[in-house]
Amino acid sequence: MNIGKLSKKGQIVIPKEIREKFGIKPGDAVIFKIQGEKVILERIQEKMSDILINSEPIEKSLDFQRKLRDEWE
């Protein structure tokens, strides 16, 4: 069993053995998935720029901007 540590800033240290086994290197993107009471960490195989280019927006930009403004007020 490998144990990571959470910093005060919310950063997680992934143990070296796991990073080496899965080829996780500094700057690699990972995704956190929630499955019930567990958090699953996966290395993203494709480039983040490709993911963003090919993805659909979650909501319209103007609606998102309105929500941000409302939160600031």
N, CA, C and O atoms as a MOPAC input file, in Angstrom:
PM7 MOZYME 1SCF
protein

 N      0.85600 1    -1.17700 1     0.00000 1
 C      0.00000 1     0.00000 1     0.00000 1
 C      0.89800 1     1.23500 1     0.00000 1
 O      1.87300 1     1.30700 1     0.74800 1
 N      0.56000 1     2.19400 1    -0.83900 1
 C      1.27400 1     3.46500 1    -0.89000 1
 C      0.37200 1     4.55500 1    -0.33800 1
 O     -0.82800 1     4.58200 1    -0.60900 1
 N      0.95800 1     5.44600 1     0.43200 1
 C      0.19000 1     6.53100 1     1.02600 1
 C      0.73300 1     7.86200 1     0.51900 1
 O      1.93700 1     8.11000 1     0.58300 1
 N     -0.15400 1     8.71800 1     0.01700 1
 C      0.20700 1    10.06700 1    -0.39000 1
 C     -0.09600 1    11.02100 1     0.74300 1
 O     -0.66000 1    10.64000 1     1.76900 1
 N      0.28800 1    12.26400 1     0.54100 1
 C      0.07800 1    13.26100 1     1.58400 1
 C     -0.53700 1    14.51200 1     0.95400 1
 O     -0.16600 1    14.91900 1    -0.14700 1
 N     -1.48100 1    15.10800 1     1.67400 1
 C     -2.14900 1    16.32000 1     1.21900 1
 C     -1.50800 1    17.52800 1     1.90000 1
 O     -1.38200 1    17.56600 1     3.12400 1
 N     -1.10200 1    18.52100 1     1.09100 1
 C     -0.47900 1    19.72400 1     1.65200 1
 C     -1.54200 1    20.71900 1     2.11100 1
 O     -2.73200 1    20.52500 1     1.86200 1
 N     -1.10900 1    21.77800 1     2.77600 1
 C     -2.02100 1    22.83400 1     3.22000 1
 C     -2.72600 1    23.49800 1     2.04800 1
 O     -3.83000 1    24.02000 1     2.20000 1
 N     -2.09000 1    23.48100 1     0.87300 1
 C     -2.66900 1    24.08900 1    -0.32500 1
 C     -3.57900 1    23.11800 1    -1.08600 1
 O     -4.10000 1    23.45500 1    -2.14900 1
 N     -3.76700 1    21.92200 1    -0.54100 1
 C     -4.63100 1    20.93900 1    -1.20400 1
 C     -3.92100 1    20.12500 1    -2.26800 1
 O     -4.57500 1    19.42500 1    -3.04100 1
 N     -2.60300 1    20.19900 1    -2.32700 1
 C     -1.84300 1    19.43600 1    -3.30800 1
 C     -1.58100 1    18.03100 1    -2.77200 1
 O     -1.36000 1    17.84000 1    -1.57600 1
 N     -1.60900 1    17.05500 1    -3.67400 1
 C     -1.39300 1    15.67000 1    -3.29400 1
 C     -0.05000 1    15.20200 1    -3.84100 1
 O      0.27800 1    15.43500 1    -5.00500 1
 N      0.71800 1    14.54000 1    -2.98400 1
 C      1.97200 1    13.93600 1    -3.41300 1
 C      1.66500 1    12.49800 1    -3.81300 1
 O      1.19400 1    11.70500 1    -2.99800 1
 N      1.93900 1    12.16500 1    -5.08500 1
 C      1.75200 1    10.79700 1    -5.56300 1
 C      3.06200 1    10.05600 1    -5.32200 1
 O      4.11000 1    10.49500 1    -5.79700 1
 N      3.02500 1     8.94800 1    -4.59800 1
 C      4.25900 1     8.22100 1    -4.30600 1
 C      5.05400 1     7.85700 1    -5.57300 1
 O      4.48100 1     7.54900 1    -6.61800 1
 N      6.36900 1     7.90100 1    -5.45000 1
 C      7.27400 1     7.66600 1    -6.57800 1
 C      6.98500 1     6.34200 1    -7.28000 1
 O      6.97000 1     6.28400 1    -8.50900 1
 N      6.75500 1     5.27500 1    -6.50500 1
 C      6.49000 1     3.96100 1    -7.09500 1
 C      5.28800 1     3.99900 1    -8.03800 1
 O      5.31600 1     3.38300 1    -9.10400 1
 N      4.24300 1     4.71300 1    -7.65300 1
 C      3.04100 1     4.82500 1    -8.48400 1
 C      3.31100 1     5.68600 1    -9.70900 1
 O      2.89400 1     5.34100 1   -10.81500 1
 N      4.01100 1     6.81500 1    -9.51900 1
 C      4.34600 1     7.67300 1   -10.66700 1
 C      5.14000 1     6.90400 1   -11.71000 1
 O      4.87600 1     7.01600 1   -12.90700 1
 N      6.11800 1     6.11900 1   -11.25300 1
 C      6.94600 1     5.35400 1   -12.18400 1
 C      6.14000 1     4.25900 1   -12.88000 1
 O      6.26600 1     4.06600 1   -14.08900 1
 N      5.31300 1     3.54400 1   -12.11800 1
 C      4.52200 1     2.44800 1   -12.68900 1
 C      3.58700 1     2.93600 1   -13.79100 1
 O      3.42100 1     2.26900 1   -14.81200 1
 N      2.97000 1     4.11300 1   -13.58100 1
 C      1.99000 1     4.62500 1   -14.54300 1
 C      2.55600 1     5.70600 1   -15.46100 1
 O      1.82400 1     6.27300 1   -16.27200 1
 N      3.84600 1     5.99300 1   -15.34200 1
 C      4.48900 1     6.96400 1   -16.22600 1
 C      3.99800 1     8.38600 1   -16.02500 1
 O      3.91000 1     9.15400 1   -16.98300 1
 N      3.68000 1     8.73800 1   -14.80400 1
 C      3.20500 1    10.09600 1   -14.51100 1
 C      4.42500 1    10.97800 1   -14.26700 1
 O      5.24000 1    10.70900 1   -13.38500 1
 N      4.53200 1    12.03700 1   -15.07000 1
 C      5.68200 1    12.93200 1   -14.98400 1
 C      5.21700 1    14.34500 1   -14.64300 1
 O      4.04600 1    14.67800 1   -14.83000 1
 N      6.14000 1    15.18300 1   -14.13800 1
 C      5.75800 1    16.57700 1   -13.84800 1
 C      5.13100 1    17.24000 1   -15.07700 1
 O      5.65000 1    17.13800 1   -16.18800 1
 N      4.02400 1    17.90900 1   -14.85600 1
 C      3.31500 1    18.58100 1   -15.94900 1
 C      2.22800 1    17.74100 1   -16.59000 1
 O      1.40900 1    18.27000 1   -17.34100 1
 N      2.20000 1    16.42600 1   -16.31000 1
 C      1.14200 1    15.57000 1   -16.85800 1
 C     -0.19300 1    15.95300 1   -16.21800 1
 O     -0.25200 1    16.34900 1   -15.05400 1
 N     -1.24300 1    15.82900 1   -16.99400 1
 C     -2.58200 1    16.10700 1   -16.48600 1
 C     -3.19000 1    14.81600 1   -15.95200 1
 O     -2.99400 1    13.74400 1   -16.52400 1
 N     -3.91700 1    14.92700 1   -14.86700 1
 C     -4.63600 1    13.79200 1   -14.29600 1
 C     -6.07900 1    14.21100 1   -14.07300 1
 O     -6.39200 1    15.39800 1   -13.98100 1
 N     -6.93700 1    13.23100 1   -13.99000 1
 C     -8.35100 1    13.51000 1   -13.75900 1
 C     -8.77900 1    12.76900 1   -12.49700 1
 O     -8.35300 1    11.64100 1   -12.25300 1
 N     -9.61600 1    13.40900 1   -11.70900 1
 C    -10.15900 1    12.80900 1   -10.49200 1
 C    -11.60900 1    12.42900 1   -10.76500 1
 O    -12.41700 1    13.27000 1   -11.16000 1
 N    -11.93100 1    11.16300 1   -10.55200 1
 C    -13.29800 1    10.68500 1   -10.74600 1
 C    -13.84500 1    10.21700 1    -9.40700 1
 O    -13.12500 1     9.61200 1    -8.61300 1
 N    -15.09700 1    10.49100 1    -9.16200 1
 C    -15.74200 1    10.04700 1    -7.92700 1
 C    -16.58600 1     8.82700 1    -8.24000 1
 O    -17.43600 1     8.85100 1    -9.13000 1
 N    -16.33600 1     7.74900 1    -7.48700 1
 C    -17.12200 1     6.52000 1    -7.61700 1
 C    -17.57000 1     6.12200 1    -6.21500 1
 O    -16.81700 1     5.51900 1    -5.45100 1
 N    -18.79800 1     6.46900 1    -5.90100 1
 C    -19.31400 1     6.19900 1    -4.55900 1
 C    -18.54800 1     7.01900 1    -3.54100 1
 O    -18.55100 1     8.24900 1    -3.59600 1
 N    -17.88900 1     6.34100 1    -2.61100 1
 C    -17.10400 1     7.01100 1    -1.57500 1
 C    -15.62000 1     7.03800 1    -1.91100 1
 O    -14.79800 1     7.36600 1    -1.05600 1
 N    -15.26600 1     6.69500 1    -3.15300 1
 C    -13.86200 1     6.62800 1    -3.56100 1
 C    -13.54200 1     7.72200 1    -4.57700 1
 O    -14.41200 1     8.17000 1    -5.32400 1
 N    -12.28500 1     8.13900 1    -4.58900 1
 C    -11.77600 1     9.06200 1    -5.60000 1
 C    -10.76800 1     8.28100 1    -6.43300 1
 O     -9.81000 1     7.72700 1    -5.89500 1
 N    -10.98100 1     8.23900 1    -7.72900 1
 C    -10.10900 1     7.52000 1    -8.65200 1
 C     -9.26400 1     8.55300 1    -9.40300 1
 O     -9.79500 1     9.53200 1    -9.92700 1
 N     -7.96900 1     8.33300 1    -9.45000 1
 C     -7.03900 1     9.22000 1   -10.14200 1
 C     -6.58500 1     8.52600 1   -11.41500 1
 O     -6.12300 1     7.38600 1   -11.36700 1
 N     -6.71000 1     9.20100 1   -12.55600 1
 C     -6.26800 1     8.63300 1   -13.83000 1
 C     -5.39600 1     9.63200 1   -14.56200 1
 O     -5.67100 1    10.83200 1   -14.57400 1
 N     -4.33200 1     9.11500 1   -15.17600 1
 C     -3.49500 1     9.96700 1   -16.02200 1
 C     -4.22400 1    10.15800 1   -17.34000 1
 O     -4.74200 1     9.20100 1   -17.91500 1
 N     -4.26400 1    11.37700 1   -17.81000 1
 C     -4.92200 1    11.66700 1   -19.08200 1
 C     -3.94300 1    11.35500 1   -20.20600 1
 O     -2.82500 1    11.86900 1   -20.23200 1
 N     -4.37600 1    10.51000 1   -21.12900 1
 C     -3.50900 1    10.05900 1   -22.21500 1
 C     -3.31800 1    11.11800 1   -23.29900 1
 O     -2.26200 1    11.19600 1   -23.92700 1
 N     -4.34300 1    11.92000 1   -23.50700 1
 C     -4.24100 1    12.91500 1   -24.57000 1
 C     -3.87200 1    14.28000 1   -24.00500 1
 O     -3.96100 1    14.50800 1   -22.79800 1
 N     -3.46200 1    15.17400 1   -24.87700 1
 C     -3.06700 1    16.51600 1   -24.45900 1
 C     -4.29600 1    17.30900 1   -24.02500 1
 O     -5.37200 1    17.17900 1   -24.61000 1
 N     -4.12000 1    18.13500 1   -22.98500 1
 C     -5.22900 1    18.96100 1   -22.50400 1
 C     -5.75400 1    19.86800 1   -23.61000 1
 O     -6.96100 1    20.09400 1   -23.69100 1
 N     -4.87200 1    20.39500 1   -24.46600 1
 C     -5.32100 1    21.27900 1   -25.54900 1
 C     -6.26600 1    20.53300 1   -26.48800 1
 O     -7.24600 1    21.10800 1   -26.96200 1
 N     -5.98100 1    19.24900 1   -26.76500 1
 C     -6.86600 1    18.45600 1   -27.62300 1
 C     -8.21200 1    18.21200 1   -26.94800 1
 O     -9.25700 1    18.25300 1   -27.59800 1
 N     -8.18000 1    17.95800 1   -25.64600 1
 C     -9.42800 1    17.74600 1   -24.90200 1
 C    -10.29300 1    19.00100 1   -24.96500 1
 O    -11.49500 1    18.91700 1   -25.22100 1
 N     -9.68700 1    20.16000 1   -24.73200 1
 C    -10.44500 1    21.41100 1   -24.74300 1
 C    -10.98000 1    21.74200 1   -26.12800 1
 O    -12.10500 1    22.22600 1   -26.25400 1
 N    -10.19800 1    21.49100 1   -27.15900 1
 C    -10.63600 1    21.77600 1   -28.53300 1
 C    -11.83500 1    20.91500 1   -28.90800 1
 O    -12.76600 1    21.39000 1   -29.55700 1
 N    -11.81100 1    19.65000 1   -28.50000 1
 C    -12.85200 1    18.68900 1   -28.89100 1
 C    -14.04300 1    18.62000 1   -27.94800 1
 O    -14.99700 1    17.89100 1   -28.21900 1
 N    -14.00900 1    19.36400 1   -26.84400 1
 C    -15.09700 1    19.26200 1   -25.87100 1
 C    -16.16300 1    20.32800 1   -26.10600 1
 O    -15.91300 1    21.36900 1   -26.71400 1
 N    -17.32700 1    20.03800 1   -25.61500 1
 C    -18.44700 1    20.97200 1   -25.67600 1
 C    -18.46200 1    21.79600 1   -24.39100 1
 O    -18.14800 1    21.27200 1   -23.32300 1
 N    -18.82500 1    23.08300 1   -24.47900 1
 C    -18.91400 1    23.87600 1   -23.24700 1
 C    -20.02200 1    23.34400 1   -22.33900 1
 O    -21.04000 1    22.84400 1   -22.81800 1
 N    -19.82000 1    23.45400 1   -21.04300 1
 C    -20.81700 1    22.98900 1   -20.08200 1
 C    -22.04400 1    23.88500 1   -20.12400 1
 O    -23.17400 1    23.40800 1   -20.02500 1
 N    -21.82100 1    25.16100 1   -20.26900 1
 C    -22.93000 1    26.10100 1   -20.39600 1
 C    -22.48800 1    27.25400 1   -21.27400 1
 O    -21.29700 1    27.43800 1   -21.52600 1
 N    -23.45000 1    28.02300 1   -21.73400 1
 C    -23.13000 1    29.14500 1   -22.60100 1
 C    -22.25800 1    30.15500 1   -21.87000 1
 O    -22.41800 1    30.37600 1   -20.67000 1
 N    -21.35200 1    30.75500 1   -22.59100 1
 C    -20.39800 1    31.68700 1   -22.00400 1
 C    -21.09100 1    32.85100 1   -21.29700 1
 O    -20.68500 1    33.23500 1   -20.20000 1
 N    -22.12100 1    33.40900 1   -21.90500 1
 C    -22.80000 1    34.55200 1   -21.29200 1
 C    -23.48600 1    34.16000 1   -19.98000 1
 O    -23.47000 1    34.92500 1   -19.01600 1
 N    -24.08700 1    32.96700 1   -19.94700 1
 C    -24.71000 1    32.49300 1   -18.70500 1
 C    -23.66100 1    32.31600 1   -17.61300 1
 O    -23.88800 1    32.67900 1   -16.45900 1
 N    -22.51700 1    31.75600 1   -17.98300 1
 C    -21.43300 1    31.56300 1   -17.02200 1
 C    -20.93400 1    32.90400 1   -16.48600 1
 O    -20.71100 1    33.05500 1   -15.28500 1
 N    -20.76300 1    33.86700 1   -17.37500 1
 C    -20.29100 1    35.19100 1   -16.96200 1
 C    -21.29700 1    35.86900 1   -16.02800 1
 O    -20.89900 1    36.52900 1   -15.06800 1
 N    -22.59500 1    35.71100 1   -16.30100 1
 C    -23.62200 1    36.27800 1   -15.42500 1
 C    -23.54100 1    35.68300 1   -14.02000 1
 O    -23.63300 1    36.40400 1   -13.02600 1
 N    -23.36800 1    34.36600 1   -13.94800 1
 C    -23.25500 1    33.70500 1   -12.65700 1
 C    -22.03800 1    34.20800 1   -11.89100 1
 O    -22.11000 1    34.42800 1   -10.68200 1
 N    -20.93000 1    34.39000 1   -12.58400 1
 C    -19.72800 1    34.91900 1   -11.92700 1
 C    -19.97900 1    36.32000 1   -11.38000 1
 O    -19.61200 1    36.62600 1   -10.24500 1
 N    -20.60700 1    37.17100 1   -12.19600 1
 C    -20.90300 1    38.54900 1   -11.75500 1
 C    -21.81200 1    38.54300 1   -10.53800 1
 O    -21.59500 1    39.30200 1    -9.59300 1
 N    -22.83500 1    37.68300 1   -10.55600 1
 C    -23.76100 1    37.59400 1    -9.42900 1
 C    -23.03000 1    37.16800 1    -8.15100 1
 O    -23.34300 1    37.66100 1    -7.06700 1
 N    -22.07200 1    36.26700 1    -8.27000 1
 C    -21.31000 1    35.83000 1    -7.10000 1
 C    -20.43000 1    36.93700 1    -6.56100 1
 O    -20.21100 1    37.01400 1    -5.35100 1
 N    -19.92000 1    37.79600 1    -7.42800 1
 C    -19.01800 1    38.87900 1    -7.00700 1
 C    -19.76900 1    39.97900 1    -6.28400 1
 O    -19.19900 1    40.67600 1    -5.44500 1
 N    -21.03600 1    40.14000 1    -6.60100 1
 C    -21.81200 1    41.24600 1    -6.00900 1
 C    -22.27400 1    40.96600 1    -4.61400 1
 O    -22.93300 1    41.80600 1    -4.00100 1

